[in-house]
Amino acid sequence: MAAIRQRIAARTLTPGARLPSIRAFAGTMQVSKSTVVEAYERLAAEGAIRSRPGSGFYAAGPLAPLSLAEIGPRFDRAVDPLWVSRQSLEAGDDVLKPGCGWLPASWMPQAGLRRALRTAARADDVALADYGTPLGLPPLRQLLARRMAGHGIEASPDQIMLTESGTQAIDLLCRFLIEPGDTVLVDDPCYFNFHALLRAHRAKVVSVPYTPSGPDIELFAQALAEHRPRLYITNSAIHNPTGAILSPVTAHRLLKLADQSDLTIIEDDIFADFEHAPAPRLAAFDGLSRVVHIGSFSKTLSASVRCGFIAAPHDWIEQLTDLKIATTFGGGRLAAELVLTLLKDGSYRKHMDLLRARLSRAMGETSARLKAIGITPWIEQPAGLFLWCSLPDGVDATEVARRALAANIVLAPGNAFSLSQTASRFLRFNVAQSGDERIFTALEAATSR
């Protein structure tokens, strides 16, 4: 019954669609035919399906409203990707958030933001009140092209489209590149909102284990041969949640496989400015042929000033522009003006220099405090926000997260990031949000239990 309900919620069974035959479904579920008959009869009594004598069973209508929580594998709500996001976003000021994915507001360039806002307030009426162009503010796209060149990515301004965020960039690209039922590869573990977003697009998601130097290439090749995916979504530079950095060797082998399999890659570079030294970029090796490069400034400038970007092949831009107009109409001009002001006046560069040093200190301090209570980082490196850590043997991260939440502490259990549900011993820590002693006291108490 749950399997049929999930198919109806996921729209793989639409009103009027015929259900699998009793014999076929019994084989799929590995139960007796009488069990399937009883399940179908109960679903018919609920009104979820209807029987046509001599023909079989059919999905009834109308469809219930889309519920992302019902699509895909049904996880415990404590490790559901949307649970982690909602707990972090809805938390009050009294809640500690070492499991969230952003910097504390006090770490953001407040003075620079206020200066940029004052500058924006003096702009002409059009800048304050009108729609932006679909591609976005030309001076900002020119500046982004120069910034990408620093990572070896050759992208002209007319290959760059501004978006409201990195998430919107991925959403637009999924609308553009895949259809419901298409297979998409992700890392395991990966950023949990990739799971939620692909669930909304009704994609079939397949995961490949991630190693300290990138995806496991042998298993990646196996997944390509077995599932023939249309798309692969990954982080470049600093990986979320593991903090790993893609090696040049893995990058070259990955692109060779992608070329052989006609695979498109979305490279999410949202953590680029946290690097101490540039890591390999797939888009630089590929020349924006089958790799699409995206980013945003939510993590480094302000999550309230929503501004991201897509750098894509020339011949995609026209269709992506049409799609952006259809889904969001014009661009967010005011946010783009604010970002441009901060990037041009030198304050952003100074802010990032200080921020990298501050994060490096927090990384060392958090790592030491976690090790002292038996929680071990998977890898150690000085850049970025995150530590991906294993708990002591026999300790379940979901249970630790439940106990911590009772103490007003939001943690990020490993299985929220893992499609295969093989990260039950892991937690992701945001080192910028982990300075409060209460976090480590609660962790020690929860793990000792």
N, C-alpha and C positions, 0 to 999 in steps of 0.2 A: 504493500500500500504506500509506503514511504517513497519507494522508487518511482511509482507512477505519479505521485503528487509532485515529486521533484522535477520530473519531465514536463509536467504541465506548467509548473512555476517557471521553468527555464525556457518555455515556449518551444521545446522540441516536440511536444504534443499540443497542437492548437485545436480549437473547437472543430469537431467533425472528423478529426484525424482518427484512423483506426488504431486501436491498441494491438500490441503483439498477440499472436494467437496463444491460447492457453498452453499448448504443447511447447511452443517456442520460448515463452516467458518462463515456463517451469525449467527449461534447460538453461536459460540465461541466469536465473536466480538460484539454480541448483536446489530446487524444492520439488515436492510432488505436485502433480496437476491439480489435485484436490485443494492444495493450499492456495494455488493461483485462483481457482474458481471461487474460493471463499473470499479472497482479497478483492477480486473484481466485484463480487456481489455486495460486499460491504461498501466499496467505493460508489457503486451504483445507488445504494441506499442513501449515501451522503449527497448524491447529486453531482459528484465530481465526474462520473462517466455515465454512459447509458448503454443499455443492451439493445441490439437489433436481432431478434430471433432468426437463426439461420445464417446470420452474417458476422456476428461477433460483437465486440465492445468498442465504443467510440468515446473520445473525449467530449465532454459536455461544455457548453459556454454559458455565459460569457467568461472571458479570462479575468482572473483576479488581478489587481494592480501588481506591477512588477516588484518583487521583493528580492533584493540582491542577497540577503541572508539565506534565501532558500535555494539559490543557484550554486552549482558546484558542490564540492564535498562539504558535508554538514559537520563542521567542527564544533567542539565545545565553545560556547559563547565567550569564554575567557581567553580563547586563543584565536577567535575570529578576527580577520584583518580590520573589519569595520569597528570592532569593539575597541581595539587599541587606539584608533584614530578618535573615536567619539569620547573615550575616557580622557584623552589628552586635551582635545579641543574644548570640552565642556567643563574641565576642571576649574575650580575656583582658585583664588589667590592663596588659600591655605593648603593646597594640594601640591606635593612635590612630584616632579615629572621626569625622573631619570629615563623613562621609557619613550619620551617623545622625540621627535626628529628635528627640532629647531633650537636656536639659541635663545637664552633668556632675553627679554626685552631690554634689560640693562646692558647687555653686551652689544646691542645694535648702535649704529652711529646717530644717536639722537640729535646732537647738535647739527650735524650735517643735514639730516632730514628736515629739521626746522628751518634751516637756511634755504633749502631747496623749496620748501613750501612757501616761504616768504617771496622767493623769486617767482614761483608759479602764480602767486596772488597778484603780481604786477603784470602778468601776461595779458595779451589782448583778449577780446571777448571770444573769438573763435577758439583759441587754445583752451579756454576755461569751459566752454559750453558745447562745442560741436563734436561730431564724430571724427575720429581719426581715419586715415586712409586704410584700406584693407591690409596692405603690406606692413603698415606701421611707419612711424616717424623716420624719415630718411636719414637725418644726422645720426640717430642712434643705430640704425642698421649699418651705416658706414663705420661707426666706431666698433660695433660688434665684429665686422669683417676684419678690422685690424687686430682686434683681440684674438680672434680665432687663428689668424696668421701666426701669432706667437706660439701656437700649438701645432703649427705645420698644416693647418687646414686652410685650403684655398677656397674661399667662398666670396663671390662678389655680393655687394649689397642687394642686388635684385634676386639673389638666391636665398635671401633671409626674410622670413616673415615673423613679425612680432605677434605674440599670443598673450593671453591674460595670465598664464602660469605655465610651468613645466607640465603639470597635469593636463591642462587644456591642449598643450602641444601633442601629447601622446594620444589624447582622445581624438583630436582631428586626424592624426595619422592612422589610427585604428579605423576610423570611419572611411578613410581614403583607401586603405590597403587591404582590409579583410572583410569577409562576409560572415554572418552567423554560422557556426560549425567549423570554420577554418581553424587550423592548428597553429598555435603560437608557442614558441619556446621561451622559457624564462630560466634564470639561475635558481639553484636550490642550495641555500636560501637566497631570497631576493626581497627588494622593497615590497612590503605587503600590499601597498595600494595598486601595484601592478596586477595582483590577483583580483582585487575588487573591480578595477577598471575593465579588465578582460572579461570578467564575469558579466559586467553590464553589456558588453558587446557580444555575449553568447559565444565566445570563442572556446575552443577546446584547448586547454592549457597543459603543456607537458614541460616538466622541469629536468634540468641537467645539474648534477652536483658541481658546486663551485669549490675551487682549490685556492691556495694562497697566490697562485700566478694566473688565475682565470678559470673558465669552465674546463671541466675534465674533457679533453679533446676526443679521447676514444669513445666516451659515452655520448658526446655531442654528435660525432659522426654516426653512431648507432641510432640516435634519435632522429637524425635527418633521414636515414635510410628507412626507418620503420614508420615514421609519422608524416614525412614530407611536409613540414611546416611552411607557412607563408612568411613568417615573421619571427624575429628574435629580438627581445627587449632586454637591455643590460645597462649597467652603469659603466662609464669609462672612468679613468683616474681612480678615485677612492670609491670602492664598492660599498654599497649599503645592503646588508647590515654588517658585513664582515670586516670592512676596512682594508681588504686585500687590494693589490694593484696589479693590473694586467701586465704580463711580461711581453716583450717584443716577439719572442718566439711563439707564444700562444696566440698573439694577435695575428701573426702571419698565417699560421696554420688554420685559425678560425676563418679568416677571409678567403683562404683557398677553398675550404669546405663550402662556404657560403656561395662562392662563385660556381662551384660544381653543381650545387643544389638549387640555384636560382633563389636564394634566400635573401630577404631584405632585413637589415639590422637597424633598429632604433638605438642610438647611443645617447644615453641620458648623462649629461656632463654637469649636473647641477652643483657638484662639489668641487669644480675646477679650481676655484680661487682659494681653497683650503690647502692646496698642494704646496710643499716646500720645493719640490723639483718636478718638472713636467713629466708625466707618465705617457706611455704610448696612447695615441688616439686612433681608433679604427677608421674614422673619417679622414684622417691625414694619410694613412696608408692607402685608403680606397679612393680618395679624390672625390668624395660625395657621388659615387656611382651607384652603389647599392646600400651604402650606409647613410642614414639620416641623423644629423647631429642636433640635439636640443639642449636647452639650459634655461635658467631663470635666476633671479636675484632674491628670491624669497628667503634663502638661508643666510645670505650675507648682508642684505640691506634692510629689508622689511617684508614680513609676511602680509602686511596690510597693503603695501604698494605692489599690486599684482602685475608682473611684467616678465614674460618669458619669450623664447624665440625658437624657431625652426630653421635650420640650414639644410636645404634639400637640393636634389638635382634640378637643373634649369627647367626641364620639360615637365616637372611636377607643379611648379609654382602657380601656373594659371589655374589649374584645377583645384589646388589647395586654397587659392584666393576665393574661388567661387564657393567652396565648402565653408570657409570661414564666414563669408557674407551670409550664407544660408543659416548658419548655426548661431552666430554672435553679431552679425551685421558689421558695424564699423569697429575699429580698434580703440583701446583705452588710451586716448591721447595724453591725458593728464598724468597717468602713471609713467608713461614713456618719457615725458618731459622731466619728471622728477628724477628718474634713473639717469637720464642724460646729464642733468645738472651735476649730480653726484659723481659720475664717472669723469666728467670734464674738469672739475675744479681741483682735483688732486686729493680731496678728502677721502675718497674711497680707497685709494692706494695706501694712504697712511693708516686708515682703519683696518685694512686687511693685514698689513705688516704687524700691527699690534695684536690683532685677533689671532693670527697664526701662532705668535709667541705665547699668548695666553692659553690657547687650546693645547699647545704642546706641554705646558706646565700642568694643566688639568688632566691631560692624558697620563702623565707619569704619576701624579698624585692618586688619581682614581684607580689606576692599575695596581699600585702598591696597596691601597686600602682593600681592594677586592681580594688580592692574593692573601692578605692577612687573615681573611675569614674563609679561605678555601675555594674561592671563585677564580678561575684561571682564564686569562685572555687566550683566544685561539691563535692570534698573531699579535705582535707588538710593533707598532710603527708610530712615529711622532705626529703624523698629519691627520686632519679630519676630526669628526665629532664622535665617532663610535668605537666602542669596544665590544666585540662579540665574544662572550665568555661562557665557559662550561661550568656547571654546578658540580658539587661533589657527587660521587656515585650514589644512586638510589634517590636522588632529589629531583622532583618534577617541577619544571619552571612554571607550569600553569598553577600548581598549588601554591608555589611561592608568590606568584602574582596575586592570587586571591587573598592571601594573608596580608600582603603589603597594601592592597587596596583598602582593607579594613583599617589600616593605619594612615590613610590618605596619601598613599604613595602609588603612582602609576608606573608599572613596569611593562616591558615588552617581551613576552615569552617567545621562545624560539620558534615554536610551531606556527605562529602567526606569519612567519616569513617563509615557511617550508611547505611546499605543495605536497611533498611526500610524507609530511608529518614525522620526520626523522630528527627533529631538533628539540625534543622534549627536555633535554638537559641544558639548553642554552638560553641566555638572556642577552638582549642588546642594551648597552648602557650609553647614554649621551653624556659625555664627560663634562660638558658645560652645564648640565643640569644635575650633577652628582656631587655637589660640594657640601651638602647638608649631612651632618653626622647621623641624623635620624634614619637616613637611608641605609647606612651600614649596620646600625643597631637592629633595624627591622629585618634586614637580610640575614644577619647572623642568627636571629631568633627563628626565622622561618626555615632556614636550611638545617638548623640543629634539630628541629622537630622532625 
